Amino acid sequence: MVKIVTIGGGTGAPTILRALIRAGFTQINAICTAMDSGGKTGTIRSDERDRVIAVSDLLRNLLALMPPHSNEMSNVNMFTEMLNFSDGRNRNLGYTIYYALLEKYGNDYLQVQRALEQLLGIQFMGRAIPITSMSASICFLSMGGMIYHGEHQLDLYAMSQDMIAKVWIEPLVPAFPESLEAITRATHLIFCPGSLYGSVIANMLPAGVISAFQGTQATKILISNLVSVRNETHNFTPLDYWRLFQNYTGLERPFDIMVVPDLSRETFEQQYPQIATHYAKEYSYFLGWSEADLKPLRDQGVHIEPAGHYSLTLQFNRLRHDPDKLAHVLKRLII
């Protein structure tokens, strides 16, 4: 039986979850960070003096796990509207309801999910699980020696040339037992695209996660980002991904498959100069690689899967992972 675990948050993980559901997979365990300190979540955590975890990624993943077809779509749409509404003090109604349910059920996230299923009259296509149930903050050390506290700082300095050198969490909290169990029992682990440090690596930092990685027999799939971020992945090569994941997973072989764009950076910039110019204004560029860039990982026995799994929005000069295209790619890799 296929047991899929996704690791990631932000907008990347929900896209992967939708792709998996469209590929016919169910009972997915979606693990995400609980350390966001920006936006509406940051407001709530600040009001609560950091005594609560961030649930923004948790709720995004949960929404992505909703069944594509349901007789109760009016309830689903109403719940989605609540998640998108904020009052004049930047308080979000959906988050407020979720935190209230957490308090009611003694921080039992899976019981909260079951309560939402009853409320909405649906059954989610898997479970959304935080990597930790305890409050912590992610911290960053830059190449220039600067130390930042809070994930919002990572976003604030996204265009900085002073790249991230190291990340950790304070305090060092234990991982959520259900997350560790899901990782250990998985047949497939998918590292999702998104903020490399804030959405993916952050999941590897709580105590117990490295042991879970070392104890799993899962096939590990990395889906690379489409566009670089100046302070995270500038000039990144596949080998840089490999070494970074070795460092934070504690594994000599951190992933078995890497899904990459089917175009090199040079080819993409020739074919889509307008989009490339737009991203260059953000000090970003298309993360596509040549065969020479990919060879070191092929030599390690990694299966490289070049794929046209993205869509281009020419009107806004943006690139996005496409869940429909990804569904075909993931189905082929997993089954």
C-alpha positions as CSV (number, residue, x, y, z in Angstrom):
1,M,0.0,0.0,0.0
2,V,1.3,3.4,-1.0
3,K,1.8,5.7,2.0
4,I,2.7,9.2,0.9
5,V,4.1,12.0,3.2
6,T,4.6,15.5,1.9
7,I,7.0,17.9,3.7
8,G,6.5,21.6,3.1
9,G,4.1,24.5,3.4
10,G,3.5,27.9,1.9
11,T,1.9,27.7,-1.6
12,G,4.2,24.9,-2.8
13,A,2.9,22.0,-0.7
14,P,-0.8,22.6,-1.4
15,T,0.0,22.5,-5.1
16,I,1.7,19.1,-4.6
17,L,-1.2,17.8,-2.5
18,R,-3.7,18.8,-5.3
19,A,-1.5,17.1,-7.8
20,L,-1.4,13.9,-5.7
21,I,-5.2,13.9,-5.3
22,R,-5.7,14.4,-9.0
23,A,-3.3,11.5,-9.6
24,G,-5.7,9.3,-7.5
25,F,-3.7,9.1,-4.3
26,T,-5.5,9.3,-0.9
27,Q,-4.7,9.0,2.8
28,I,-1.8,11.5,2.3
29,N,0.0,12.8,5.4
30,A,0.9,16.4,4.9
31,I,3.6,17.6,7.3
32,C,4.3,21.3,7.6
33,T,6.1,23.8,9.8
34,A,4.5,25.6,12.7
35,M,6.9,28.5,13.1
36,D,5.6,31.2,10.8
37,S,5.9,34.6,12.3
38,G,4.6,36.9,9.6
39,G,1.2,38.1,8.4
40,K,-2.0,37.1,10.2
41,T,-0.3,34.2,11.9
42,G,2.4,36.5,13.2
43,T,-0.3,38.9,14.6
44,I,-1.9,36.0,16.5
45,R,1.3,34.6,17.8
46,S,2.4,38.1,19.0
47,D,-1.0,38.6,20.7
48,E,-0.5,35.2,22.5
49,R,3.1,36.0,23.4
50,D,4.3,33.1,21.2
51,R,2.5,30.6,23.3
52,V,0.8,29.1,20.3
53,I,2.1,27.5,17.1
54,A,1.5,28.9,13.6
55,V,-1.4,27.2,11.8
56,S,-1.3,29.0,8.5
57,D,0.5,26.2,6.6
58,L,-1.5,23.6,8.4
59,L,-4.8,25.2,7.2
60,R,-3.4,25.7,3.7
61,N,-2.6,22.0,3.5
62,L,-5.9,21.0,5.0
63,L,-7.8,23.1,2.4
64,A,-5.7,21.3,-0.3
65,L,-6.8,18.0,1.1
66,M,-10.5,18.7,0.6
67,P,-12.1,16.3,-1.9
68,P,-12.4,17.7,-5.4
69,H,-16.1,16.8,-5.6
70,S,-18.5,17.0,-2.7
71,N,-22.2,17.3,-2.1
72,E,-21.4,19.9,0.6
73,M,-19.6,22.4,-1.6
74,S,-21.6,25.3,-0.1
75,N,-20.2,24.5,3.3
76,V,-16.7,24.2,1.9
77,N,-17.0,27.5,0.1
78,M,-18.3,29.2,3.3
79,F,-15.3,27.8,5.3
80,T,-12.9,29.0,2.6
81,E,-14.4,32.5,2.7
82,M,-13.9,32.6,6.5
83,L,-10.2,31.7,6.0
84,N,-9.9,34.6,3.6
85,F,-11.6,37.2,5.7
86,S,-9.8,39.4,8.2
87,D,-11.2,42.3,10.3
88,G,-9.7,45.7,10.7
89,R,-7.2,44.4,13.3
90,N,-5.9,41.8,10.9
91,R,-7.6,39.0,12.8
92,N,-8.6,36.1,10.7
93,L,-11.9,34.4,11.3
94,G,-10.8,31.0,10.1
95,Y,-7.7,31.0,12.2
96,T,-9.8,32.1,15.2
97,I,-12.2,29.1,14.8
98,Y,-9.2,26.7,14.3
99,Y,-7.5,28.0,17.5
100,A,-10.8,27.7,19.4
101,L,-11.2,24.1,18.3
102,L,-7.6,23.4,19.3
103,E,-8.3,24.7,22.8
104,K,-11.6,22.7,22.9
105,Y,-9.9,19.4,22.0
106,G,-6.7,19.9,24.0
107,N,-4.4,20.6,21.0
108,D,-5.4,17.3,19.4
109,Y,-4.9,18.3,15.7
110,L,-6.4,15.2,14.3
111,Q,-9.5,15.5,16.5
112,V,-9.9,19.1,15.2
113,Q,-9.7,17.8,11.7
114,R,-12.4,15.2,12.4
115,A,-14.6,18.0,14.0
116,L,-14.1,20.1,10.8
117,E,-15.1,17.0,8.7
118,Q,-18.3,16.7,10.7
119,L,-19.0,20.5,10.5
120,L,-18.4,20.6,6.7
121,G,-19.9,17.2,5.9
122,I,-16.8,16.0,4.0
123,Q,-13.9,13.7,4.5
124,F,-10.4,15.0,3.8
125,M,-8.1,13.1,1.5
126,G,-5.5,12.8,4.2
127,R,-4.2,14.4,7.3
128,A,-2.6,17.8,7.9
129,I,0.0,17.4,10.7
130,P,2.3,20.0,12.2
131,I,6.0,19.0,12.6
132,T,5.7,20.1,16.2
133,S,2.9,20.9,18.6
134,M,5.1,23.3,20.6
135,S,5.9,26.9,20.0
136,A,9.3,27.7,18.6
137,S,10.9,30.3,16.3
138,I,13.2,29.7,13.4
139,C,16.5,31.5,13.5
140,F,19.0,32.2,10.7
141,L,22.7,32.9,10.5
142,S,23.8,34.7,7.3
143,M,27.0,34.4,5.4
144,G,27.9,37.9,6.7
145,G,27.5,36.8,10.3
146,M,24.0,38.4,10.9
147,I,21.5,36.5,13.1
148,Y,17.8,36.8,12.5
149,H,14.9,35.5,14.6
150,G,11.6,34.7,13.0
151,E,10.6,33.4,9.6
152,H,9.3,36.8,8.6
153,Q,12.9,38.0,8.6
154,L,13.7,35.5,5.9
155,D,11.0,37.0,3.7
156,L,12.0,40.6,4.7
157,Y,15.6,40.0,3.4
158,A,14.6,37.8,0.4
159,M,16.5,40.1,-2.0
160,S,19.6,40.5,0.2
161,Q,22.9,39.3,-1.2
162,D,23.8,38.1,2.3
163,M,22.7,34.5,1.9
164,I,21.6,32.1,4.6
165,A,24.3,30.0,6.0
166,K,22.6,28.1,8.8
167,V,19.1,27.7,10.4
168,W,18.0,26.4,13.8
169,I,15.0,26.7,16.1
170,E,14.7,28.2,19.6
171,P,13.8,26.6,21.8
172,L,14.7,23.1,20.5
173,V,11.3,21.5,20.7
174,P,10.4,17.8,20.1
175,A,8.7,16.8,16.9
176,F,5.0,15.8,17.0
177,P,4.8,12.0,17.5
178,E,2.2,11.6,14.7
179,S,4.6,13.3,12.3
180,L,7.5,11.0,13.2
181,E,5.3,8.0,12.9
182,A,4.1,9.1,9.4
183,I,7.7,9.6,8.2
184,T,8.9,6.3,9.6
185,R,6.0,4.3,7.9
186,A,6.0,6.2,4.6
187,T,6.6,4.5,1.3
188,H,7.2,7.8,-0.4
189,L,8.5,11.1,1.1
190,I,8.0,14.2,-1.1
191,F,10.0,17.4,-0.3
192,C,7.8,20.1,-1.7
193,P,8.8,23.3,-3.5
194,G,8.6,26.5,-1.6
195,S,10.8,28.5,0.7
196,L,13.7,26.2,1.0
197,Y,14.6,27.1,4.6
198,G,11.3,28.4,5.9
199,S,8.9,25.7,4.4
200,V,11.1,22.6,4.0
201,I,14.3,22.6,6.0
202,A,12.4,24.0,9.0
203,N,10.6,20.6,9.2
204,M,13.9,18.9,9.9
205,L,14.9,20.9,12.9
206,P,12.7,19.6,15.8
207,A,14.2,16.9,18.0
208,G,13.5,13.4,16.7
209,V,13.1,14.2,13.0
210,I,16.6,13.1,11.9
211,S,16.1,9.7,13.7
212,A,12.8,9.3,11.8
213,F,14.5,10.0,8.5
214,Q,17.2,7.5,9.4
215,G,14.5,4.9,10.2
216,T,12.4,5.2,7.1
217,Q,12.6,3.0,4.0
218,A,10.7,5.5,1.9
219,T,11.6,6.6,-1.6
220,K,12.5,10.3,-1.3
221,I,11.4,12.7,-4.0
222,L,12.6,16.3,-4.2
223,I,10.6,18.7,-6.4
224,S,12.9,21.6,-7.0
225,N,11.8,25.3,-7.1
226,L,11.2,26.9,-10.4
227,V,12.7,30.3,-9.5
228,S,15.7,31.2,-7.3
229,V,15.5,33.4,-4.1
230,R,18.4,35.7,-3.7
231,N,19.2,35.0,-0.1
232,E,18.4,31.3,-0.3
233,T,19.1,29.6,-3.6
234,H,21.2,32.1,-5.7
235,N,23.5,30.2,-8.0
236,F,22.2,26.9,-6.6
237,T,23.0,23.7,-8.4
238,P,21.5,20.2,-7.9
239,L,24.7,19.3,-6.0
240,D,24.0,22.2,-3.6
241,Y,20.5,20.8,-2.9
242,W,22.1,17.4,-2.3
243,R,24.7,18.7,0.2
244,L,22.1,20.9,2.0
245,F,19.7,18.0,2.4
246,Q,22.5,15.8,3.6
247,N,23.3,18.3,6.3
248,Y,19.8,18.7,7.6
249,T,18.4,15.2,7.2
250,G,21.5,13.5,8.5
251,L,21.3,11.1,5.5
252,E,24.2,10.2,3.2
253,R,21.6,9.8,0.4
254,P,18.9,12.4,1.2
255,F,16.7,11.9,-1.9
256,D,16.4,9.2,-4.6
257,I,14.5,11.2,-7.2
258,M,14.8,14.9,-8.2
259,V,12.1,16.5,-10.3
260,V,13.6,19.4,-12.3
261,P,12.4,21.7,-15.1
262,D,12.9,20.4,-18.6
263,L,14.7,23.6,-19.7
264,S,18.0,24.9,-18.7
265,R,18.2,28.5,-17.5
266,E,19.9,29.6,-20.7
267,T,17.2,28.0,-22.9
268,F,14.3,29.4,-20.7
269,E,15.7,33.0,-20.9
270,Q,16.0,32.7,-24.7
271,Q,12.4,31.4,-25.0
272,Y,10.8,33.7,-22.4
273,P,12.9,36.9,-22.1
274,Q,10.0,38.9,-20.7
275,I,9.5,36.6,-17.8
276,A,13.2,36.3,-17.1
277,T,13.5,40.1,-17.1
278,H,10.6,40.4,-14.7
279,Y,12.2,37.9,-12.2
280,A,15.6,39.6,-12.6
281,K,14.0,42.7,-11.0
282,E,13.6,40.6,-7.9
283,Y,17.2,39.3,-8.2
284,S,15.7,35.9,-9.1
285,Y,16.1,33.6,-12.2
286,F,14.7,30.4,-13.6
287,L,16.2,27.3,-11.7
288,G,16.8,25.1,-14.7
289,W,20.1,23.3,-15.3
290,S,22.3,21.9,-18.0
291,E,23.2,18.2,-18.3
292,A,26.7,19.1,-16.8
293,D,24.9,20.5,-13.7
294,L,22.8,17.4,-13.3
295,K,25.7,14.9,-13.9
296,P,27.0,14.9,-10.3
297,L,23.7,13.7,-9.0
298,R,23.3,11.1,-11.8
299,D,26.7,9.8,-10.8
300,Q,25.3,9.4,-7.2
301,G,22.5,7.2,-8.6
302,V,19.8,9.8,-8.3
303,H,17.0,9.5,-10.8
304,I,16.7,12.9,-12.5
305,E,13.2,13.6,-13.8
306,P,13.1,16.6,-16.2
307,A,9.5,17.7,-16.6
308,G,7.4,20.5,-18.0
309,H,5.4,20.5,-14.9
310,Y,4.8,24.2,-14.7
311,S,2.6,26.9,-16.2
312,L,3.5,30.4,-17.4
313,T,1.2,33.3,-16.8
314,L,2.4,35.6,-19.5
315,Q,0.0,38.4,-18.5
316,F,1.7,38.7,-15.1
317,N,5.1,37.2,-16.1
318,R,4.9,34.5,-13.5
319,L,5.8,30.8,-13.3
320,R,3.9,28.3,-11.2
321,H,3.9,24.6,-10.6
322,D,0.9,23.1,-12.4
323,P,-1.0,20.5,-10.4
324,D,-2.5,18.9,-13.5
325,K,0.9,18.4,-15.1
326,L,2.5,17.4,-11.8
327,A,-0.2,14.7,-11.3
328,H,1.0,12.8,-14.4
329,V,4.6,13.1,-13.3
330,L,4.0,12.0,-9.7
331,K,1.8,9.1,-10.8
332,R,4.5,7.8,-13.1
333,L,7.2,8.1,-10.4
334,I,5.2,6.6,-7.5
335,I,3.2,3.7,-9.1
